[in-house]
Amino acid sequence: MNRKLVTVALLVAFQNSWAMTLNEAIDTALKKSPLILIEKEKINQSIEEKRVKKAKNLGSINVVGSYTTYNIPRTLAPIVPPISPDIVTSKDIGTLGLKYDVMLFNGFSDLRSIEIAELSKKISKTDFALSKEQLIYNIKSIYFKILTLKKERVSALSYQKALETLQSKVEQEYELGKKAKLDLLKVASELEIAKYNSLNIDNSIKILKAKLASLIGIEKIDSVEDIYDEERVSDSVDPKNSLIYKKALLDTQKSKKGIAKAKALYYPKVAFNAYYGDNFASGEQEELWQAGVSINIPLYDFGNRDAQFQKAKIAHMISEHKLKKSYLKLKSDIVDAKERIATATAKIEALKKQLEFLTKIEETEKIKYQNGVSDVYDLLLAISKKRKAESDLIGATYDLTMQRAYLNYITVGEK
């Protein structure tokens, strides 16, 4: 019985100790995130839109029928020579047959529509790839922030423990009459703030876990696993290779096709239609069929075609301006990210050296206070400065990681 209890306890402990890795978080999000599922459906939607445009070029076959009552008798079929005296007439005539209609020529409008649909499909795929990369970046942002706060918590608890140890020593010396009560109050005051900070960090971690779970598309996350590999910067930082630039370029190509489609309004339209069926009346039936070609030549439409054409040209100019804007912004963002990476790297090195100095200062202030050479305020200040340096170093490391991740996000190309 005891062995079973031990086994169950070990299993529970194992389950509770499981932590989600960054790769697991990303893989889960790519399968379950509503954002990704929406973008996938948009790709399917664009594929179906292209099918619609292709099918439209082939025309349509329809079953057509009617039943009409006239005020005077009509012939069941058109009268053609030689005229027979026993022509069937009736006031009530029904028709049933098949009709085929297809546009033979409309200024290549349908072909342009297919090309536009193909570009729309490519844009949807690019949007999907961008959404994936944006989701990955957002997951990294929250994930790394949780890890940063976990390190902050370790540092905060260490600071709290140091204050508790100091408080214990000051209490002992206060009882012996070696230290003033004011020293005890100063330490107690700092300790309360330290406890609050630790609690605040714990609450922040819980909030971020909830946000990460929502972003991934799951109910909750118990814990996240530490990462020991640094975020590596992509070798390719050419703005024109990025997905962001590619999407803007596809939008420009699509708007250019829109101009070509608008030109189709100036061409004549040629259509073909055919019919095969029967007319019914008074118990009689007459077979009929016909086929023909029609043409529609536009002459004047009070400026409608010109307005449509100018509208398409303006849309293309706007897309070209957006393409240039996208390129310039990417260049600026790349420079900005690189400089921030360099700044964060330099800051980390400076903070590491500062932390070494502050550690020695803290040790010196402890000795001075124990020997009664300095005030407790000097010791608390030394401990506090070291704690702040630790916090700043953790924050700077997070900033460096996220700037690298952001640079990778804005420069990512097709995979």
N, C-alpha and C positions, 0 to 999 in steps of 0.2 A: 504493500500500500504506500509506504513511504517513498519507494522507488518511483511509483507512478506520479506521486505529487511532485517529486524532484524533476521528472521528465516534463510534466506539464509546465512547471515553473520555468524550466529552461527554454521551452518552446515559446512561451509568452515573452520571455526576456529577449529571445532572438527576434521575434516579430516586432517588438517595440524598438529594437536597436536598428531596424532597417531604415536606411535613409535613401532618398531619391537622388540619383546623380544628375548632372546637367544634361548628359546625352539622353537619359531616360525621360527627363522633363521635355526636351525638345522633340523626341520621337513620339511621346504621348500627345503633345500639342499638335503635331502635324497630322495625327490620326483623329483627334477628338475636338480640337478647337473649332467652335462655330465659325470663326473668321475664315479658316482654311476651307471648311466645308462649303461655305458660301462662294468662295472664289472658284472652287472646283465646279460647282453648279453653273457658274457664269461661263466657264469654258465649254461645258456641255451645251449651254444656251447658244453660244456663238457658233458651235458646230452645227446645231439644228438650223440656225439662221442661214448658214451657207447652203444647207440642203434645200431650204425654202426657195432661195434665189435660183439655184440650179433647176429645181423642179418647175419653176415658173417658166423657164425657157422652153420646156417641152409642151406647154399648153395644158389643156384640160379636157377630159371626156365626161359628159354629163348625160344622165337620163332626163329627158324633158317630156312633159305631157301637159295636156290641157283638155278642158271640156267647156264648150261655149254654146250658149243658146242665143240665136239671132231672131230678129223680128220678122224676117222673111226667109224662105228656104235658100240655102247655099249649096253649091255643088260640092261633092265629097273630095273632088280633085280638080285642078285647073283644067279648063276646056282646051283641047288641042285637036287640030285636024287629024283625020276626018271626024266631023262631028256626028255622034251617034244619037238617035232619037230617045234611047233609053238611058239617059244620064241620071245618075243617082243624086237626088237633092234631099236636104233635110234642114230643119231649123236647129237641130241639136247635133253638133259634131264634136267628136273627141279625137285627140292625137296622142301618140306615144312613140318615142324614138330616142336615138342617140345623137348627141351633138358634140363635135370636136372643134375647139377654137385654139389657135396658136398665133403668136405675134412673130411674123417672119423678119421684120426689121423695125427697130425703133431708135435708130441712131446709136446703137451699141449700148443703150442704157442698161439693159439686163446684164451684159458682160461686165460693165463697170460695177454693177451692184454685186456681182459675184466676187470681183476683185476687192471691193470694199469689205464684203463679208469675210474674206480670207484675212485681210488686214485686221479686222475686228477680232478674229480668232487669235491671231498672233498677239494682239494687245491684251486679250484676256489671259493668255498664257504668261505674258510678261507681268501682268498684274498679280497673277497667282504666285509667280516666283518672287516678286517684290514683297507680297504679303507674307510669304514664308520667311524671307530674310528679316522683315520688320518684326515678325512674331519672335524669331530667334533672338533678335537684338533686345526686344522687350523682356523676354524670359531671362536673358543674361543679366540685364540691368537689375531685375528684382532678385535673381538668384545670387549674384555677386554682392548685392546689398545685404542680403540675409547673412552671407558668410562674413561680410564686414562687421555687421552687428554682433555676430557670434564672437568675433575677435574682440570687439569693443566690450562685450560682456565679460570675457575672460580678464581683460585689462581692468574693467570697472570692479569686478569681484576681487581682483588682486589689490586694487587701491583700497577697497572697503576692508579687506582683511588686514592690510597694513595699518589702517586707522584703528581697527578694533584692537590690534596688538598694542599700538601706541596708547590707546585709551586704557587698556589693562595696566600697562606700566605706569602711566600717569596716576591712575587710581591708587596703585600700591605706594607710589612715592608721595601722593597727597596724604594718604593715611599715616605715612611716616613723617609728614611735615616737611618734606623736601620740595614739593611743588605746590604752587598756588591753585586755588579752586578755579581761578580764571582760566588757567591752562586746561583744566578738565572740561570746562564749558566750551572752549574753543574747539577742542578735539571732538566733543559730542556734537557740536553744530555741524562740523565738516562731515562727520559720520552720517548724520541724517540726510544730508544732501547726496552723499555717496549711495546710500540705500535707495533713495528716490531714483537716482540715475540708473541704477541696476534694474529697478522695476520698470522704468520707462523703456529701457532697451529690450527687456523681455516682451513688453506689450507691443513694441514696434515690430519685433520679429514675428509675433502672432499675426499682426495685421498684414505684413508682407507675405507670409505663408498663405493667408486667405486670398490675397490678390494673385499670387502665383498659381494657386489651384484654379481660380476662376479663369485666368488667362490660358491655362493648359486645357481646361475643359473637364476637370474632375472635382469631386466633392471636397477633399481636403488633402493636405500634405502634413505628415508628422514631423519630418526632418529632411534636411538636405545634406548631401555629402560634401566634404571639403574637396577643393580642387588644388592640385599641386603643379599643374602645367599652366604656364602663362598664356594669355591670349596673344596669338601671333598675328602680326600685321601681314595682310596680303601683299604679294610682290607687285601685282598689277594695280596701279593707282591712276591709270589713264581715264579721265572722265568719259571719253567716248566709248569705252568698253563696259561701262556700268549699265545695269538694268534701267536705272532712272533715265539716263540719256537715251537708251534704246526705245523706251516707251514714248518719249517725246518725239523721237525720229519717226516711229511708226504712226503717230498721230499726224505728223506732217505729210507722210506718204498717203495716208487715208484722206486727208483734206484735199490733196492734189487730185486724187481720183474723183473726189466730189466735183471738182471743176470740169473734168471730162464728162461726168454724168450730166452736169447742167447743160453742156453743149448739145447733148442729145435732144434737147427740147426744140432745137432749130431744124432738125431733120424730119422728113416725112415718116409716117408710120404705115407699114404694110402688114396686113393681117390675113390669115387664111381661116376659113370656117367650112365645115361640112356637116350634113345632116342626113340621117337615114331613119325612116320610121313608117308608120301607118296611120291613116285617118279612118275613123269608125263612125258610121251613121246608119240607122235603119237596118241593122243587121248586116250591112255591107262593110267591106274593108278594102282600102286602096293603098298600095305601096308607093312611097315617095322617097326620093333622095335628091340631094343637091350639094354642090361644092362651089366655092368661089373665093376670090381674092379681093380685098378692099384696101384702099389707100386713103390716108388722111394727111393732107398737106397744110401745115400751119401758115397762115398769111399774116394775121394781125391779132395781137392779144392785149393791146393797151399797155405794153411794157412789162407784162408778167414774166416772160422768158428772160428779158434783160435783167430784171430785178433778181431772179433766181440765180443767174450767172454771176452777177456782181456779189451777191450774198455768198456764193461758193468761193469766189476769189478772196473776199474779206476773211472768211473762215480759214483759208489757207495762209494768208498773211499773219493772222493771229497765231496759228500753229507754228509758223517759222519764228516768230518773236518768242514764243514759249520755249522753242528748242534752244534758241540762243540764251535765253534766261536760264534754262536748266543747265546748260554747259557752264556758264559763268558762275552760277551758284555752286555747282559741283567743284569747280576749280577753287573757289573761295573756301568752301567747306573742307576740302582736302588740305589746303594750306593751314587753315585754322586747327584742324585735328592734329596735324603733324606738329605744329607749334605747341599745342596743349600737351601732346605726348612728351615733347622735349622739356617743357616746363615741369610737368609732373615727375619726370625722371630726375631732373635736377633737384626738385623739392624733396624727393625721397632720400636722395643722397645726403642732402643738408640735414634732414630730420634724423637720419641714422647717426650722424656725427653729433647732432645736438643731444640725442638721447644718451649717447655715451657720456657726454659731459654732465648732463643732468643726473645720471645715475651716480657718478662720482660725487657730485654736489650733495645729493641726498644722503649718501653714506657719510660724508663729512659733517653735514648738519645733524645727523643722528648722534654722532660722537660728541659734537659740540653741545647739543642739548642735554645728553646724558651727563656730561661733565659740568653742566650749569653755566656754560660760557655764552649760550645764545638763548633767545626766547623761543617758545613753542611755535610762535607765528612763523619764524624763519624755517623751522622744520616742516610745518604744514605747507608753506609756500613751495618748498623744494619738492615735497611729495606731489603736490598739485601740478607743478610745472612738468614733472616727469610724466605724470598721468596724461596731461594735455599733449605732450610730445608723442606719447604712444598712440593717443587717439588721432592726432594729426597724421602720423605715419600710416595708420590703418586707412584713414580717409584718402590720403594721397595715393596709396596703392590701389584703392578702388577707382579713383579718378583716372589713373593711368590705364587700368584694365578696360574701363568703359570707353575711353577715348580710342583705344586700339579697336575695340569692338565696333564703335561708331564708324571709324575709318574703313573697316572691313565691310560694313553694311552699305555705305554710300558708294563704294567702288566695286561691289560684287557684280560679276558679269554672269553670262550664261554658263551653266554647269553641264 
